Amino acid sequence: MSDITQFDVLLINVYLLAIFTNLIKTKTIIHLYRFFKLLVVVLIVVAIIEMVREQIVWHEALIKGLPIIPLFVVTVQTEFVLILKKLGFKGGHLFSNTIEDTVKIELIKSVDFLSSKRIGALITFEKTNSLDEYISTAYPINAQLNHELLSTIFFPSTPLHDGAVIVRMSNIVCAGAYFPPTERLDIPKTFGSRHRAAIGISEITDSLTIVVSEETGKISVAVDGYLDHDISKEALLLYLEKHLQS
C-alpha cells in the first residue's frame, strides 16, 4: 500500500472520471457534460504537476497512464479536431465531393417540397473529410440522389426520417445517420436537435449540411461551424455551387 503514490491516485481518478464522462454523454444536459470534461482536463494537469513534484520520469508516467490516453482522446475529441482545423490540418479522402447540375435540381426540388409541407430533414454532403464513422452505423441506401427518394426518406411515417441522409458525390450513401450535437452554449433554444446536429458535424468535418425545420419549414445550411438560418432556394443554390462544385 505504501508503494501507491499521490500520482497513482490521481491517475485512477482521471481514469474513472473519464469513463463516467463518456457514459453520461448522451444521458445528461450539455452543460453538465462539459463540466465533467473540464474536470478530466484539470485532473490531468494536476497529475502532471504531481508527477514533476514526485520526480517521476516521463516513460514511467506514460506506462502508468497508458490506459487513460485513449479514454482522454475520446473525451476531448471534439476540441482536438477543432484545434487541428484551426491549425489548417485537413484529413480524409483524396477526392472533393462535387455534384452535377441535374442533381442540384433534384435536391432543390426535394428541399422545396419538404419545406412547403413542414417535413423535417437533415441532409449532409461529405467533402474531403470522411464520414465513414457515421455511415457505418446508419442504414445503407447507395442510390442516385433524386427528389422522390430523398423526400420519401423524410416522411414522418418512415423509420429513417429522424436521422440524417449522407450524400457522397451524387449518391445517397445512407439514411438514419446520427451526428454529435454541437456543445456551443450560444445556440438559440429555438433550434432543435437537427440544427444542433448539423452545426456539430460541421464543426468537426468540412461537410455541408442542409436542415429543414419541421416546426416552421425554414431552410438552413451549416458549414464550418456556422449555421445560416432561414435562407431562400436561391441562397441554397449558391451554397451548393460554392462548396460542392469542382
Secondary structure, 3 states (H helix, E strand, C coil): CCCCCHHHHHHHHHHHHHHHHHHCCCCCCHHHHHHHHHHHHHHHHHHHHHHHHCCCCHHHHHHHHCCHHHHHHHHCHHHHHHHHHHCCCCCCCCCCCCCCHHHHHHHHHHHHHHHHCCCCEEEEECCCCCCHHHHCCCEEEEEECCHHHHHHHCCCCCCCCCCEEEEECCEEEEEEECCCCCCCCCCCCCCCHHHHHHHHHHHHCCCEEEEECCCCCCEEEEECCEEEEEECHHHHHHHHHHHCCC
